[in-house]
Every structure is written in C-alpha cells, then in structure tokens.
Amino acid sequence: MRDLAESWSAHCAEDGEVSDAEVADAILGDLAALVSGARQQSQGVYCWVA
C-alpha cells in the first residue's frame, strides 16, 4: 500500500498539488478497510473523486 501512496503523492505533485505520502497512505488504508468491511457484509462501495 505504501508504494501506491508514494505513487499517488508523486502524481499529485506533478499536477502542482501538495501531497504527503504518509497522508496518502492513511487515506488508502482507511479506504481499504472500508471496502473490506463492505465486502464482509456482501455490500459494495462507490467511490467518486473529482
């Protein structure tokens, strides 16, 4: 997950956004936990990003 967070952070930096890999890692970890919990309950998750 850390590699993905670092990649996401670098991509944001290319677009001129300030992003911290540790914050990105926390966000992705929370998202993964949300999806895991939903799957355990046979539910889906919809994620829209603007």
FITIZA-593552 format. One record per atom (N, C-alpha, C): residue number from 1; residue in one letter; atom name; x, y, z. Coordinates in pm, 1 decimal. Layout:
! residues N
(atom NUM 'A' 'CA' (X Y Z))
...
! end
This chain:
! residues 50
(atom 1 'M' 'N' (82.7 -117.2 0.0))
(atom 1 'M' 'CA' (0.0 0.0 0.0))
(atom 1 'M' 'C' (88.9 125.8 0.0))
(atom 2 'R' 'N' (203.2 114.0 66.9))
(atom 2 'R' 'CA' (293.3 229.9 76.1))
(atom 2 'R' 'C' (341.4 272.8 -62.4))
(atom 3 'D' 'N' (373.1 176.2 -149.8))
(atom 3 'D' 'CA' (418.1 210.0 -285.1))
(atom 3 'D' 'C' (309.8 285.3 -361.0))
(atom 4 'L' 'N' (185.9 242.1 -346.8))
(atom 4 'L' 'CA' (74.6 309.8 -412.2))
(atom 4 'L' 'C' (59.4 451.9 -358.7))
(atom 5 'A' 'N' (71.9 469.2 -228.6))
(atom 5 'A' 'CA' (60.6 601.7 -167.3))
(atom 5 'A' 'C' (170.1 694.8 -218.5))
(atom 6 'E' 'N' (290.5 643.1 -229.8))
(atom 6 'E' 'CA' (400.8 724.8 -280.3))
(atom 6 'E' 'C' (378.6 762.5 -426.2))
(atom 7 'S' 'N' (327.5 668.8 -504.4))
(atom 7 'S' 'CA' (297.4 696.1 -644.6))
(atom 7 'S' 'C' (188.0 801.3 -657.5))
(atom 8 'W' 'N' (83.1 788.1 -577.0))
(atom 8 'W' 'CA' (-27.6 883.9 -578.4))
(atom 8 'W' 'C' (23.3 1023.0 -538.6))
(atom 9 'S' 'N' (105.5 1028.3 -435.7))
(atom 9 'S' 'CA' (160.9 1154.1 -388.4))
(atom 9 'S' 'C' (246.8 1219.7 -496.5))
(atom 10 'A' 'N' (328.7 1140.6 -564.1))
(atom 10 'A' 'CA' (413.4 1193.7 -672.3))
(atom 10 'A' 'C' (329.0 1244.7 -788.0))
(atom 11 'H' 'N' (222.3 1172.1 -821.3))
(atom 11 'H' 'CA' (132.7 1214.5 -929.0))
(atom 11 'H' 'C' (66.9 1348.2 -894.1))
(atom 12 'C' 'N' (23.7 1362.5 -770.4))
(atom 12 'C' 'CA' (-36.6 1488.6 -726.3))
(atom 12 'C' 'C' (64.7 1602.5 -735.7))
(atom 13 'A' 'N' (188.6 1575.2 -697.9))
(atom 13 'A' 'CA' (293.3 1677.0 -703.7))
(atom 13 'A' 'C' (318.0 1723.0 -846.6))
(atom 14 'E' 'N' (309.1 1631.5 -943.1))
(atom 14 'E' 'CA' (325.3 1667.0 -1084.0))
(atom 14 'E' 'C' (216.6 1765.0 -1129.0))
(atom 15 'D' 'N' (99.2 1754.2 -1067.0))
(atom 15 'D' 'CA' (-11.2 1843.6 -1100.2))
(atom 15 'D' 'C' (-8.0 1971.7 -1017.5))
(atom 16 'G' 'N' (97.3 1989.3 -938.1))
(atom 16 'G' 'CA' (112.2 2110.5 -859.2))
(atom 16 'G' 'C' (42.4 2106.7 -724.5))
(atom 17 'E' 'N' (-9.9 1991.0 -686.4))
(atom 17 'E' 'CA' (-76.3 1977.6 -557.6))
(atom 17 'E' 'C' (25.3 1937.6 -450.9))
(atom 18 'V' 'N' (3.5 1985.1 -330.2))
(atom 18 'V' 'CA' (88.0 1944.7 -219.3))
(atom 18 'V' 'C' (28.0 1818.2 -160.0))
(atom 19 'S' 'N' (106.8 1713.7 -156.8))
(atom 19 'S' 'CA' (57.7 1586.3 -105.9))
(atom 19 'S' 'C' (168.2 1517.8 -28.0))
(atom 20 'D' 'N' (131.8 1458.1 81.5))
(atom 20 'D' 'CA' (225.6 1387.4 167.8))
(atom 20 'D' 'C' (199.5 1237.8 154.0))
(atom 21 'A' 'N' (302.3 1160.3 130.9))
(atom 21 'A' 'CA' (286.8 1015.4 113.4))
(atom 21 'A' 'C' (228.7 950.1 238.7))
(atom 22 'E' 'N' (260.7 1002.9 357.0))
(atom 22 'E' 'CA' (205.8 945.1 480.3))
(atom 22 'E' 'C' (55.4 968.3 488.4))
(atom 23 'V' 'N' (9.9 1086.5 447.8))
(atom 23 'V' 'CA' (-133.7 1115.8 447.0))
(atom 23 'V' 'C' (-203.0 1027.9 343.1))
(atom 24 'A' 'N' (-142.1 1016.7 225.3))
(atom 24 'A' 'CA' (-198.8 932.3 119.7))
(atom 24 'A' 'C' (-207.7 787.0 167.3))
(atom 25 'D' 'N' (-106.1 740.6 239.0))
(atom 25 'D' 'CA' (-106.0 603.5 290.6))
(atom 25 'D' 'C' (-220.4 584.0 390.9))
(atom 26 'A' 'N' (-243.4 682.3 475.5))
(atom 26 'A' 'CA' (-353.1 673.7 573.3))
(atom 26 'A' 'C' (-488.5 671.1 502.5))
(atom 27 'I' 'N' (-504.3 755.4 400.9))
(atom 27 'I' 'CA' (-630.0 760.0 325.1))
(atom 27 'I' 'C' (-655.3 625.8 257.3))
(atom 28 'L' 'N' (-553.7 572.7 191.6))
(atom 28 'L' 'CA' (-569.8 444.8 122.7))
(atom 28 'L' 'C' (-594.9 331.0 221.1))
(atom 29 'G' 'N' (-531.7 336.1 336.3))
(atom 29 'G' 'CA' (-555.6 233.7 438.4))
(atom 29 'G' 'C' (-699.5 237.5 488.1))
(atom 30 'D' 'N' (-751.0 358.9 510.7))
(atom 30 'D' 'CA' (-890.6 373.8 554.1))
(atom 30 'D' 'C' (-986.5 327.0 445.0))
(atom 31 'L' 'N' (-954.8 359.9 320.8))
(atom 31 'L' 'CA' (-1039.2 317.5 209.4))
(atom 31 'L' 'C' (-1039.1 164.7 197.7))
(atom 32 'A' 'N' (-923.1 104.0 212.4))
(atom 32 'A' 'CA' (-913.2 -41.9 205.5))
(atom 32 'A' 'C' (-994.6 -106.1 318.1))
(atom 33 'A' 'N' (-990.0 -47.9 437.6))
(atom 33 'A' 'CA' (-1067.5 -101.2 549.5))
(atom 33 'A' 'C' (-1217.1 -87.8 523.5))
(atom 34 'L' 'N' (-1257.7 24.3 464.7))
(atom 34 'L' 'CA' (-1398.4 45.1 430.7))
(atom 34 'L' 'C' (-1446.0 -59.6 330.5))
(atom 35 'V' 'N' (-1367.6 -82.2 227.1))
(atom 35 'V' 'CA' (-1403.5 -180.0 124.7))
(atom 35 'V' 'C' (-1406.0 -321.1 183.3))
(atom 36 'S' 'N' (-1308.2 -352.4 266.0))
(atom 36 'S' 'CA' (-1303.7 -484.9 328.3))
(atom 36 'S' 'C' (-1427.2 -508.6 414.2))
(atom 37 'G' 'N' (-1464.7 -409.2 493.9))
(atom 37 'G' 'CA' (-1583.5 -421.8 577.4))
(atom 37 'G' 'C' (-1710.1 -438.5 495.1))
(atom 38 'A' 'N' (-1720.0 -363.5 386.7))
(atom 38 'A' 'CA' (-1836.7 -374.8 299.1))
(atom 38 'A' 'C' (-1843.1 -513.4 235.4))
(atom 39 'R' 'N' (-1729.7 -564.0 190.7))
(atom 39 'R' 'CA' (-1727.8 -696.3 127.7))
(atom 39 'R' 'C' (-1766.9 -805.6 225.6))
(atom 40 'Q' 'N' (-1726.1 -791.4 351.4))
(atom 40 'Q' 'CA' (-1762.4 -890.7 453.0))
(atom 40 'Q' 'C' (-1913.1 -894.0 476.4))
(atom 41 'Q' 'N' (-1979.9 -783.3 446.6))
(atom 41 'Q' 'CA' (-2124.7 -774.4 463.4))
(atom 41 'Q' 'C' (-2197.7 -789.8 330.4))
(atom 42 'S' 'N' (-2126.8 -837.9 228.9))
(atom 42 'S' 'CA' (-2182.0 -855.3 93.5))
(atom 42 'S' 'C' (-2239.4 -725.3 37.7))
(atom 43 'Q' 'N' (-2169.1 -616.0 66.6))
(atom 43 'Q' 'CA' (-2209.4 -483.6 19.5))
(atom 43 'Q' 'C' (-2103.0 -432.0 -77.4))
(atom 44 'G' 'N' (-2141.1 -332.7 -153.1))
(atom 44 'G' 'CA' (-2047.1 -268.6 -244.8))
(atom 44 'G' 'C' (-2008.3 -130.6 -193.2))
(atom 45 'V' 'N' (-1910.6 -71.9 -257.4))
(atom 45 'V' 'CA' (-1866.1 62.0 -224.2))
(atom 45 'V' 'C' (-1855.3 140.4 -353.3))
(atom 46 'Y' 'N' (-1906.9 262.2 -350.9))
(atom 46 'Y' 'CA' (-1896.9 352.6 -465.6))
(atom 46 'Y' 'C' (-1807.0 467.0 -424.7))
(atom 47 'C' 'N' (-1703.5 492.3 -501.7))
(atom 47 'C' 'CA' (-1609.3 599.2 -469.2))
(atom 47 'C' 'C' (-1598.1 692.0 -589.7))
(atom 48 'W' 'N' (-1637.2 814.9 -570.9))
(atom 48 'W' 'CA' (-1630.6 914.1 -677.6))
(atom 48 'W' 'C' (-1531.2 1021.1 -636.7))
(atom 49 'V' 'N' (-1437.7 1050.8 -723.1))
(atom 49 'V' 'CA' (-1335.1 1150.6 -693.7))
(atom 49 'V' 'C' (-1338.7 1256.4 -802.4))
(atom 50 'A' 'N' (-1341.3 1380.5 -759.7))
(atom 50 'A' 'CA' (-1343.7 1492.3 -856.0))
(atom 50 'A' 'C' (-1211.0 1561.5 -859.8))
! end
